């Protein structure tokens, strides 16, 4: 056989060259073919009752003083009795290109390949707070009991694991929240995004957030 | 004659002593008299119970007003709040069930008519400070659909955060159900 050292090295080079891109395309197809969870927050339907905040705290055992989800109320605009208020959901945007994952030195912060959900592995987190600094949406915090980074994960380990919808979606009395697969063209969420005017916060940063918002009719869009 | 003079003398003595006594007693308490003079503006006191005519028939409501409204002073006339302040004056047809006296949280009167009564005393700024949601409900819901106006304690005022959220959720979920029902059966 003429399997010289030269041929062997050239062959291995070819194998490495080929497997590299193949792995990458494989990873990409996984995230595209899997579920890509997203959410639509309808500001026109939200009444600011904060039932979602309460439900999130209860389901995910979030201690007092910190929160995974906040409904920020602004206003009033206009005069009594026509005064109007605006609501804004302040929580993880589940970026497709998440800066918090990029900066994490231990790999605790990750994007789940099967669902597209950005999550934190508390066993790996050392509490360095790089992710808190990197997140342009300022949604991360240090869990006061676990001393690790924490944030919304669409109830991945609680409600979603039990086959239920995220706590906020379940608790909303006006159905202002729609949760579903952004890659499924027949899902309710995709139809909603197709039919309604939506915006996402800070898209110019290239984070590709999966939190879509239907803008309020009053006041300015705050994206 | 002698006896008559002595009687006169005795009478005189008694008169003098009585005068002295009254003078002493008046000098003993001069302060309260002055006080009454300072606040001697003429004040009208109600001679009869303004709610008498109502409670003759509405006997269950005789002692019906408790809590904040029972001691409230109407800011528009500085007098205690009466039945007619809120419920308005009745017509001769009142007994036949006509829509004259204001009924709160009933469909007999539109929401804006009901709430106008409350708004004659309750100012928007204070309502907003108490709860922002007053602003967005005032044209749509009657005050009485959340508040109770007669009992000692308005159950809404003692609500904690959870109770407040529950109130919003219960009402708005019902509204959604009704909306979908109407949509399905045109």
Interface residues (C-beta under 8 A of the other chain):
Chain A: X47 X48 X49 X50 X51 X54 X73 X76 X80 X81 X82 X83 X84 X85 X171 X173 X174 X175
Chain B: X124 X128 X132 X133 X135 X136 X138 X139 X161 X162 X165 X168 X169 X170 X172 X173 X176
